[in-house]
Amino acid sequence: MVKRKLYTSFTIFLLISICITASYAEIGESEKRYIRIGSLQSHFTSYGSERAWNNVYYEGLRWPADYQLQDNSVIKRAWIAVSDFTDAKGNYWEKWGSYISQGYVQNSLYPVKLEQITKFEPPIIFVDGNNLTAAFSEDVDGINPLQIADRIVTNVVNSSCGLTMTRRIYVFSQQYHDNYFIKEFTFTNTGFVDYDSVVVLDDSLKGVRVGWGTRYACSREGAHAADGEQSWGKHTWVTVRGENYPDHADDVLTEENGLVDWIRGAISWFGQSELVSYDNIGAPYLSRSGRLTSPHFVGTAILHVDRSAVDPADNPYQPAVLGWHAGDTYPSVGDLKPTDALKMVQLYDGFLSGTPYGSGMGGTAVIGTGDYSGRMWENATGSDICSTIDPYTIHGDGGGTNQWITYGPFDLAHGESITFVEAEGVNGINRQICEAVGRKWKAAYQNPNEIYSFEMPDESTISGKYVDGFADTYKNTWVYTGMDSILLTFSRAKRNYDSGFNIPQPPQPPTMFSVESGGDRIKLTWAPSPDEINSDFAGYKIFRAVGKPDTLHQEIADLPKGTTGFDDVSPVRGFSYYYYIQAYNDGSNNTDGVTNPVGSLYSSRFFTKTTEPAYLQRQSGTSLKDVRVVPNPYNISAKQMQYPQEQDKLMFLNIPGKCDIKIYSERGDLTETIKHRDGTGDETWNSITSSRQVIVSGIYIAYIEVTEDIYDQSSGNLIFNKGDNTTRKIIIVR
């Protein structure tokens, strides 16, 4: 029933979306679409499987995306394989398999579609007139207001075995569902063997298997803080859940009872590095404040697997393989030539069937049998969260450890499909806890024989010395609360999917948000949220950060509906300020507690976050007698002593915040009019007339007239009356 709901939604999507075309076309192998609307942000490739290396660093799965260096992705090695297959050239294969990677594009993979559809037009963000959203204009290919998800990325790839993969990524910006992506994979026996939608093969495909090994860095900053080798996931632990899923498949979950450990899935996190002498769980930044730089628990939950091509009910005994595998020990399929036939047999009968590639290089659980051998971490450590074991030493592969998932086998007649659905997410303790716990741990580390009191996650307290392990127990217990956090993420993703994506929706953000630097304030204006017309719309909240955009934002205003502006009069000169605005509702559409906690819902902060600073500029002048023109006299021969690189620039200083500056020639001709309205005490003139001519040598008169009453923001006293004026003589020598 759920699946039919999703298909119906997608049918509407196909009919209405303004960007859908009638047929597919060849898509470049390097094309990507970026998701930037929630706390988890990433990209998706045209060929259907992501390798994060961008020739500089491993990029992708950034969480929390508020901060720099939070990338978690390394590589996803994926394969498709079939049995008893005859290809378009008449070659017979006992087993045929292909690696899903960029290197196989135009060999066995043919990307024909990659697009991102948004539910509503992305807001436009300005800082001092600069459009910050212009750089991301190519993220979105079209708009479909009837789709449920905030974004849907659709990716279609044909393969030379006649199997077409359609991958749809569903993305949500609601605050309880913005840290995972739901990925729906449909594999169809189309018979298309290249870029053309032409049936070349019409036989059944037998024993279809699809599988991948996915490795995570957990995180890029954590690698910097420790030994650097975690950048490719060398020290990553893996464990799995869901071995007893068939016993719980029909359980009804809500937010109250949703934290369970039986949902099918795999989890990765940063373990100990043998290259550091201290306990490295959480990657405390020892050379800085001690902040924990790797609270990340990253993983994939399995939400649905078709029983067969003719039975769309969930098969609780899939995936066929769920466990861990050594990172760089994997089967090759060569160039897909007849000489590679043995390699394909090894891929199909071994790796994709659950046999580790190499002795001791993997472990997998069999769902429904009580087999827990896929839990690499627990089996290696006995669940000792303070373990000093380096994960890669379990198998000796310096490439680290992958999550290992395979589906199948499925038989597909021509035209038949099989679908399975995953949710990929990241969670863990927040930045504030990372700061507090890391600082406390570092203080104990630096004073190993002093007794410290440590506040634990359950609100109890332990006291003791670093040398006795108390600080490590404190730190690691906090870090490992992230295990519950990612399990809760899996639960919310499952509840979202099972509901047919019927999660309560937040209001849309304002359609435009503008931040303008000023002399006595920073001015914020916005266009209303389209949802202001709804009865549950409550208002807007404004948040501000100081110094840099990737730091904690504090709420500075809570404004009612109908408001479209706010003056921030508290900034201090010399500091940089960053903002975002959120629309929010009263929570009356979010009261059942089934898919997420009850209460008010907020538009995503990432729709309106500014990444360029606004400043408090020079304050408005307070007396007309203080008005100056610099340089004066202006001499072109002394340009390097005036404003370097701006040789024609003159500045009017200490002027009223709202005034007109009219510049006349000596004989009284109006040369230029400058309308100064930004509230500052400064204005620039580039020596250009209103007719766009550079002024000649001579004497000029600047007439400055106040255009509105101006009050002192501190005292409220009137400092200028509208109409107050003064003049200044300017000497120009060219």
C-alpha positions in Angstrom: 0.0 0.0 0.0 2.8 2.4 0.9 4.6 1.7 -2.3 1.5 2.4 -4.4 1.2 5.7 -2.7 4.8 6.6 -3.7 4.2 5.5 -7.3 1.0 7.6 -7.5 2.9 10.6 -6.2 5.6 10.1 -8.8 3.1 9.7 -11.6 1.7 13.2 -10.7 5.2 14.4 -10.6 5.9 13.2 -14.1 2.8 14.9 -15.5 3.2 18.2 -13.8 6.9 18.9 -13.4 7.9 21.7 -15.8 11.2 20.2 -16.6 10.3 16.7 -17.6 11.1 15.8 -21.2 9.6 13.1 -23.4 12.8 11.1 -23.8 16.1 10.6 -22.1 19.4 11.9 -23.4 23.1 11.2 -22.8 24.3 12.7 -19.6 28.0 13.5 -18.9 29.8 11.1 -16.6 31.0 14.0 -14.4 27.6 15.7 -13.9 26.4 16.0 -10.3 23.4 17.5 -8.4 24.0 19.1 -5.0 21.6 19.0 -2.1 22.1 22.0 0.2 18.8 22.5 2.1 19.2 20.6 5.4 21.7 19.7 8.1 22.9 16.8 5.8 24.2 18.0 2.5 25.8 16.1 -0.4 26.0 15.5 -4.1 24.8 12.7 -6.4 26.5 11.6 -9.6 25.1 10.8 -13.0 26.4 7.2 -13.1 24.6 6.2 -9.9 27.3 5.7 -7.2 29.4 8.3 -5.4 33.1 8.4 -5.0 33.9 11.4 -2.8 37.4 12.2 -4.0 37.5 15.5 -5.8 41.2 15.5 -6.5 41.8 17.5 -3.3 39.8 15.9 -0.5 36.9 13.5 0.1 33.8 15.5 -0.3 30.2 14.8 0.6 27.7 13.8 3.3 28.5 17.0 5.3 26.9 16.9 8.8 26.2 19.2 10.5 26.5 21.4 7.4 26.6 24.5 9.6 30.4 23.9 10.0 33.4 23.4 7.8 35.2 20.1 7.3 32.3 17.9 8.2 32.4 15.6 5.2 31.8 12.0 6.0 31.8 10.3 2.6 34.7 8.4 1.1 33.6 5.8 -1.5 30.7 3.6 -2.5 31.8 0.6 -4.5 28.8 -0.8 -6.2 28.1 -3.7 -8.6 25.2 -5.2 -10.6 25.4 -8.8 -11.7 23.2 -11.5 -13.4 23.4 -15.2 -14.0 23.1 -17.3 -17.2 23.2 -14.3 -19.5 23.8 -13.7 -23.2 24.8 -10.2 -24.2 23.9 -8.1 -27.2 27.0 -9.4 -29.1 25.9 -13.0 -28.6 28.5 -13.7 -25.9 27.3 -16.2 -23.2 28.2 -15.5 -19.6 27.8 -18.0 -16.7 27.9 -14.9 -14.6 28.1 -11.3 -15.8 28.8 -8.3 -13.5 29.8 -4.6 -13.8 31.3 -2.2 -11.3 29.1 0.9 -11.0 31.7 3.6 -11.2 32.8 6.5 -13.5 35.4 4.4 -15.2 32.7 2.1 -16.6 30.6 4.8 -18.2 30.3 4.1 -22.0 31.6 0.6 -21.3 28.8 -0.9 -19.4 27.0 2.1 -17.9 25.1 4.8 -19.8 23.7 7.7 -17.7 20.6 9.1 -19.4 19.0 11.3 -16.7 20.1 13.4 -13.7 17.8 16.1 -12.4 16.8 17.8 -9.2 13.2 19.0 -8.7 12.2 21.3 -6.0 8.9 21.7 -4.3 9.1 25.5 -4.3 11.3 28.2 -5.8 14.5 28.6 -3.7 14.7 31.9 -1.8 17.0 34.6 -3.0 19.5 35.8 -0.5 21.3 39.2 -0.7 24.1 40.7 1.4 24.8 44.3 0.6 23.2 43.7 -2.8 25.3 40.6 -3.6 23.1 37.7 -4.7 24.5 34.7 -2.7 22.2 32.2 -4.3 23.3 32.9 -7.9 26.2 30.5 -7.5 23.8 27.6 -6.9 21.3 28.4 -9.7 22.1 25.2 -11.5 21.3 22.9 -8.5 17.6 22.8 -9.5 16.2 21.7 -12.8 12.5 22.4 -12.2 9.6 22.9 -9.8 6.8 20.6 -8.9 4.6 22.1 -6.1 2.6 18.8 -5.8 5.6 16.7 -4.7 5.8 15.9 -1.0 9.6 15.9 -0.6 11.3 19.3 -0.6 13.8 17.9 -3.2 13.8 14.9 -5.5 16.9 13.9 -7.4 16.1 11.4 -10.2 19.0 9.5 -11.8 18.5 6.9 -14.6 21.4 4.7 -15.8 21.1 2.0 -18.5 23.6 -0.9 -18.5 24.9 -3.2 -21.2 23.1 -6.2 -19.7 19.7 -4.5 -20.4 19.1 -3.6 -16.7 18.1 0.0 -16.1 18.6 1.6 -12.7 16.3 4.4 -11.7 17.5 6.1 -8.5 15.3 8.6 -6.7 16.6 10.6 -3.7 13.9 12.1 -1.5 15.1 15.0 0.7 13.3 16.8 3.5 14.1 20.1 5.2 11.8 19.6 8.3 14.0 19.9 11.3 13.5 16.3 12.5 14.0 14.8 9.1 16.8 16.8 7.5 19.7 14.6 8.4 19.0 11.7 6.1 18.3 10.9 2.4 15.7 8.3 1.4 17.0 6.5 -1.7 14.6 4.5 -3.8 16.3 2.1 -6.3 14.3 0.5 -9.1 16.0 -2.0 -11.4 14.0 -2.7 -14.6 14.7 -5.2 -17.3 14.3 -2.7 -20.2 16.6 -4.4 -22.7 18.3 -1.0 -23.3 22.0 -1.6 -23.6 23.3 1.9 -24.3 22.1 5.5 -24.3 19.2 4.8 -26.7 15.8 3.8 -25.4 15.7 0.9 -27.9 15.0 -2.6 -26.8 18.0 -4.8 -27.8 17.6 -7.6 -25.3 14.2 -9.1 -24.5 15.1 -12.2 -22.6 14.6 -12.6 -18.8 17.4 -11.6 -16.5 18.1 -14.3 -14.0 19.5 -14.0 -10.5 19.9 -10.3 -10.5 22.1 -9.2 -7.6 22.9 -5.6 -6.6 25.4 -4.8 -3.8 27.8 -2.2 -2.4 30.5 -1.6 0.1 30.4 1.9 1.5 33.2 3.6 3.5 32.9 6.7 5.6 35.5 9.1 7.1 33.5 10.2 10.1 34.8 13.0 9.6 37.2 15.1 7.6 37.9 17.4 10.5 38.4 14.3 12.8 41.1 13.1 10.4 42.9 16.5 10.7 42.6 16.4 14.4 44.1 12.9 14.7 46.6 11.4 12.3 45.3 12.3 8.8 44.9 8.8 7.7 41.2 8.7 8.7 40.6 11.0 5.7 40.0 7.7 3.7 38.3 5.9 6.6 41.3 3.8 7.8 40.1 3.7 11.5 36.4 3.3 10.9 34.4 0.8 12.9 31.3 -0.9 11.5 28.4 -2.6 13.2 25.0 -3.7 11.9 21.5 -4.0 13.3 18.3 -5.8 12.2 19.3 -9.4 12.5 16.0 -10.0 14.3 14.0 -7.7 12.0 11.4 -10.3 10.9 10.3 -10.5 14.5 9.5 -6.8 14.5 8.6 -6.0 10.9 5.0 -5.3 11.8 5.7 -3.3 14.9 4.1 0.2 15.0 6.6 2.9 15.9 6.0 6.4 17.2 8.4 9.1 18.5 7.7 7.8 22.0 8.8 4.2 21.3 10.8 4.8 18.1 14.3 4.3 19.5 14.8 0.6 18.6 17.8 -1.4 17.5 16.1 -3.9 15.2 15.7 -1.8 12.1 17.9 -3.2 9.3 21.0 -1.2 8.8 24.8 -0.6 9.1 26.6 2.1 11.2 30.1 3.5 11.0 32.1 5.8 13.2 35.7 6.9 13.9 37.6 4.4 16.2 41.1 4.4 17.7 44.2 5.2 15.7 47.3 3.3 16.4 49.3 6.3 15.6 48.2 8.4 18.6 49.0 7.6 22.2 45.8 8.9 23.8 42.2 7.5 23.5 41.0 8.9 20.2 37.3 8.1 20.3 35.5 11.3 19.2 38.8 12.7 17.9 39.5 15.4 20.5 41.4 18.3 18.9 44.3 18.1 21.3 46.4 20.9 19.7 43.4 23.3 20.1 40.6 23.5 22.6 40.1 19.7 22.8 36.7 19.9 21.0 35.5 16.6 19.8 35.8 16.7 16.0 34.3 13.3 15.2 30.9 12.7 17.0 29.6 11.4 13.7 27.7 8.1 13.4 27.0 7.4 9.7 25.0 4.7 8.1 22.4 3.2 6.0 19.0 1.8 7.0 17.0 -0.6 4.8 13.4 0.6 4.6 11.9 -1.8 2.0 12.8 -4.6 -0.3 10.4 -6.1 -2.8 9.8 -9.8 -2.4 9.8 -10.3 -6.1 9.0 -8.6 -9.4 5.3 -9.6 -8.9 5.1 -9.1 -5.1 5.9 -5.6 -3.9 5.4 -6.5 -0.2 8.5 -6.0 2.0 10.7 -9.0 2.3 11.9 -9.0 5.9 14.7 -11.4 5.1 16.5 -9.0 2.7 19.1 -7.7 2.2 20.8 -11.0 1.5 24.2 -9.6 2.8 24.5 -7.2 5.7 27.8 -6.7 7.4 31.3 -5.4 7.0 34.2 -5.8 4.6 37.8 -4.7 4.4 38.0 -1.4 2.6 40.3 -2.0 -0.4 39.9 -5.7 -0.7 37.2 -6.2 -3.3 36.6 -8.2 -6.5 37.6 -6.8 -9.8 35.6 -7.4 -13.0 38.4 -6.1 -15.3 37.3 -4.5 -18.6 34.2 -6.8 -19.0 35.9 -8.8 -21.7 35.5 -12.6 -22.1 38.8 -13.0 -20.4 37.3 -11.5 -17.3 34.6 -14.2 -17.0 36.3 -15.9 -14.0 36.4 -12.6 -12.1 32.7 -12.2 -12.7 32.0 -15.6 -11.2 34.1 -14.6 -8.2 32.1 -11.4 -7.9 28.7 -13.2 -8.2 29.3 -16.4 -6.3 31.5 -14.8 -3.7 31.2 -11.2 -2.7 27.6 -10.5 -3.9 26.5 -13.8 -2.3 28.0 -13.0 1.1 31.4 -14.6 1.0 34.2 -12.2 2.1 36.7 -11.5 -0.6 39.8 -12.7 1.1 40.3 -14.7 4.3 39.2 -12.8 7.4 38.2 -9.8 5.3 34.6 -9.6 6.2 31.6 -10.7 8.3 27.9 -10.8 7.5 24.7 -11.4 9.4 21.9 -13.6 8.1 18.7 -11.8 8.9 16.1 -13.9 10.8 18.6 -16.5 12.1 20.0 -14.8 15.2 23.4 -14.6 13.5 25.3 -11.5 14.8 28.6 -12.0 13.0 28.1 -8.8 11.0 28.8 -6.7 14.1 32.5 -6.1 13.6 32.8 -3.8 16.6 31.1 -5.9 19.2 32.7 -9.1 18.1 36.2 -7.4 18.2 35.8 -5.5 21.5 33.0 -7.0 23.5 31.3 -3.6 23.2 34.0 -2.0 25.4 33.5 1.7 24.4 37.0 2.5 25.7 38.7 0.0 23.5 42.1 0.9 22.2 41.9 -1.5 19.2 42.5 0.2 15.8 39.7 -1.2 13.6 41.8 -1.7 10.5 44.0 -4.2 12.5 41.1 -6.6 12.6 41.7 -7.4 8.9 45.0 -5.6 8.1 43.6 -3.6 5.2 44.9 -0.1 5.5 42.0 1.1 3.4 39.7 0.8 6.4 36.4 -0.9 6.7 33.2 -0.8 4.5 29.6 -1.4 5.3 28.6 -4.4 3.1 25.1 -4.7 1.7 23.8 -6.9 -1.2 20.2 -7.5 -2.5 18.9 -10.5 -4.5 18.8 -12.7 -6.3 15.8 -11.6 -8.3 14.5 -12.9 -11.7 13.1 -10.3 -14.0 11.2 -11.0 -17.1 11.4 -8.3 -19.8 9.6 -5.2 -18.5 9.6 -6.3 -14.9 11.2 -4.3 -12.0 12.4 -4.8 -8.5 12.6 -2.0 -5.9 14.4 -1.5 -2.6 14.6 1.6 -0.5 17.4 2.8 1.8 17.9 5.8 4.1 21.4 7.2 4.4 21.9 9.5 7.4 24.3 11.0 10.0 23.8 11.9 13.6 25.7 12.4 16.9 26.2 14.8 19.8 25.9 18.5 18.9 28.6 21.1 18.6 28.0 22.6 22.0 28.4 19.2 23.8 31.5 18.5 21.7 33.0 21.8 22.9 32.1 21.3 26.6 33.1 17.6 26.8 36.3 18.1 24.8 37.5 21.0 26.9 36.9 19.1 30.1 38.6 16.0 28.7 41.7 18.0 27.6 41.9 19.8 31.0 42.1 16.3 32.7 44.5 15.1 30.1 46.9 18.0 30.8 46.6 17.5 34.6 46.5 13.7 34.8 46.8 13.4 38.5 44.1 15.9 39.5 40.6 14.8 40.4 37.9 16.1 38.1 34.1 15.8 38.4 32.5 14.6 35.1 28.8 15.0 34.3 27.5 12.0 32.4 24.7 11.8 29.8 22.3 10.3 32.3 22.9 13.3 34.6 24.9 11.3 37.0 28.4 12.4 38.0 31.7 10.5 38.3 34.9 11.8 39.8 38.4 10.7 39.3 41.8 11.2 37.6 42.7 11.0 34.0 45.4 8.4 34.8 42.6 6.1 36.1 40.6 6.4 32.9 37.8 8.5 34.2 38.2 11.3 31.6 38.2 8.7 28.8 35.1 7.0 30.1 33.3 10.4 30.4 34.3 11.4 26.8 33.5 8.1 25.2 30.2 7.6 27.0 29.1 11.0 25.5 30.4 10.1 22.1 28.6 6.7 22.1 25.2 8.4 22.7 25.5 9.0 19.0 24.7 5.3 18.5 21.2 6.0 19.8 21.0 9.1 17.8 21.6 7.4 14.4 19.2 4.6 15.4 16.6 7.3 16.1 17.4 8.8 12.7 16.8 5.3 11.1 13.5 5.1 12.9 12.3 8.5 11.8 13.3 7.7 8.2 11.3 4.4 8.4 8.3 6.1 9.9 8.5 8.8 7.2 8.6 6.2 4.4 6.0 3.9 5.9 3.6 6.9 6.2 3.9 7.6 2.5 6.0 10.7 3.3 3.1 12.1 5.4 5.3 14.0 7.9 3.9 17.3 9.1 5.3 20.2 7.1 6.9 23.4 8.2 6.0 26.7 6.5 8.0 27.7 3.5 10.8 30.3 4.1 10.5 33.9 3.0 11.0 34.0 -0.8 13.7 36.7 -0.4 16.0 37.7 2.4 18.2 40.8 2.3 20.9 42.0 4.7 22.3 45.5 4.4 25.3 46.9 6.3 24.6 50.4 7.8 26.2 53.1 9.8 24.0 52.8 12.9 22.4 49.4 12.2 22.3 46.3 10.0 19.0 46.3 8.1 17.2 43.0 7.4 14.3 42.8 5.0 12.4 39.9 3.5 9.5 38.9 1.3 6.7 37.1 3.2 6.6 33.3 3.4 3.9 32.0 1.0 2.4 30.2 4.0 1.6 33.4 5.9 -2.0 32.9 4.7 -2.3 29.7 6.7 -4.0 29.9 10.1 -1.2 28.0 11.9 1.5 30.4 10.7 3.1 32.0 13.8 5.9 34.3 12.6 9.6 34.6 12.0 12.7 34.1 14.1 16.0 35.8 13.2 19.4 34.3 14.2 22.8 35.9 14.2 26.4 34.7 14.4 29.4 36.9 15.0 32.9 36.6 13.4 32.3 33.7 11.0 29.3 31.8 9.5 30.2 28.4 10.8 29.6 29.0 14.4 26.7 29.1 16.8 23.9 31.4 15.8 21.9 33.1 18.6 18.2 34.1 18.3 17.9 37.9 18.3 14.3 38.4 17.3 10.9 36.7 17.3 8.5 38.6 15.1 4.8 38.2 14.2 3.3 37.4 10.9 3.0 40.4 8.6 6.5 41.6 9.6 8.9 42.1 6.6 11.8 44.0 8.3 14.1 44.2 11.3 16.8 46.6 12.2 19.7 45.0 14.2 21.0 48.0 16.2 23.3 46.0 18.5 26.3 45.2 16.3 29.7 46.6 17.2 32.0 48.2 14.7 34.8 46.0 13.4 32.9 42.7 13.7 31.4 40.5 11.0 27.8 39.4 11.3 25.9 36.6 9.6 22.2 35.9 9.7 19.4 33.6 8.8 15.6 33.9 9.2 13.1 31.0 9.8 9.4 31.0 9.3 7.6 28.9 11.9 4.1 27.7 12.8 2.3 27.1 16.0 2.6 23.3 15.9 -1.1 22.7 15.4 -0.3 20.5 12.4 2.1 18.4 14.4 0.3 16.9 17.4 0.2 13.1 16.9 3.9 12.3 17.7 4.0 9.5 15.2 6.7 10.6 12.8 8.5 13.2 14.9 8.2 15.2 18.2 5.2 17.4 18.5 5.3 21.2 18.5 6.3 24.1 16.2 8.0 23.4 12.9 10.6 25.7 11.3 11.6 26.3 7.8 15.2 25.2 7.3 17.9 27.7 8.3 19.9 26.7 5.2 17.4 28.3 2.9 18.3 31.7 4.2 21.8 31.5 5.8 24.1 34.2 4.8 27.7 33.2 4.1 29.1 36.7 3.5 29.4 39.2 6.3 27.5 42.4 7.0 29.2 45.1 9.0 28.3 48.2 11.1 29.7 50.9 8.9 30.9 54.4 10.0 28.1 56.0 11.9 26.1 58.9 10.5 27.7 62.3 11.2 26.3 64.3 14.0 27.2 67.8 12.9 27.3 69.4 9.4 30.5 71.3 10.4 32.3 67.9 10.6 31.7 67.0 6.9 34.9 66.5 5.0 35.9 65.7 1.4 39.0 63.5 1.0 41.3 64.0 -0.8 40.9 67.7 -1.2 42.5 69.1 -3.2 42.4 66.1 -5.6 45.6 65.8 -7.7 45.9 63.0 -10.3 49.7 63.0 -10.0 49.4 62.1 -6.3 47.0 59.2 -6.9 49.2 56.6 -5.0 49.0 58.8 -1.9 45.2 58.9 -2.0 43.3 55.6 -2.5 45.6 52.9 -4.1 44.0 51.1 -7.0 41.1 53.6 -7.0 42.7 56.6 -8.5 39.4 58.5 -9.3 37.9 58.0 -5.8 36.8 60.8 -3.5 35.1 60.2 -0.1 32.5 62.3 1.7 33.1 61.7 5.4 31.0 62.4 8.5 27.9 63.1 6.4 24.3 62.7 7.6 23.0 59.1 7.2 20.2 60.2 4.8 21.1 63.0 2.5 21.5 64.1 -1.1 24.9 65.2 -2.4 24.7 67.5 -5.4 28.0 68.4 -7.1 28.1 71.7 -9.2 30.8 73.1 -11.4 32.2 76.5 -10.7 29.7 78.1 -13.1 26.7 76.4 -11.5 26.1 73.4 -13.8 24.9 70.3 -11.9 27.5 67.6 -12.5 26.3 64.7 -10.4 23.6 63.8 -7.8 24.3 61.1 -5.2 21.4 59.8 -3.1 22.9 58.6 0.1 20.4 56.4 2.0 22.3 53.6 3.8 22.5 55.4 7.2 26.3 55.6 7.2 28.6 58.6 7.6 30.5 57.7 4.4 29.8 58.0 0.7 32.0 57.4 -2.4 32.3 59.5 -5.6 34.4 58.1 -8.5 34.8 61.6 -10.2 32.2 60.6 -12.9 29.5 63.0 -14.0 25.9 62.0 -14.5 26.6 61.6 -18.2 29.4 59.1 -17.4 32.3 61.5 -18.2 35.4 61.9 -16.0 35.4 65.4 -14.5 38.0 67.9 -15.7 40.2 70.1 -13.6 38.5 73.0 -11.8 36.7 74.0 -8.7 33.5 72.2 -7.7 30.9 72.9 -5.1 29.3 70.0 -3.1 25.8 70.8 -1.7 24.7 68.3 1.0 21.1 68.4 2.1 19.5 66.2 4.8 16.5 64.3 3.3 14.7 63.2 6.6 14.8 63.9 10.3 17.7 61.9 11.8 17.7 60.8 15.5 20.6 59.5 17.6 19.9 55.8 18.2 21.3 55.8 21.8 19.7 59.0 23.2 16.7 59.4 20.8 17.7 63.1 20.4 17.1 64.8 17.1 20.5 65.5 15.4 19.4 66.6 11.9 16.2 68.2 10.6 15.1 67.4 7.1 16.4 70.2 4.9 19.5 71.0 6.9 22.3 71.6 4.5 25.9 72.6 4.0 28.4 73.1 1.2 32.0 72.1 0.6 34.5 73.4 -2.1 36.4 70.7 -4.0 39.5 71.4 -6.0 40.3 69.0 -8.8 43.8 69.0 -10.6 44.2 66.7 -13.5 
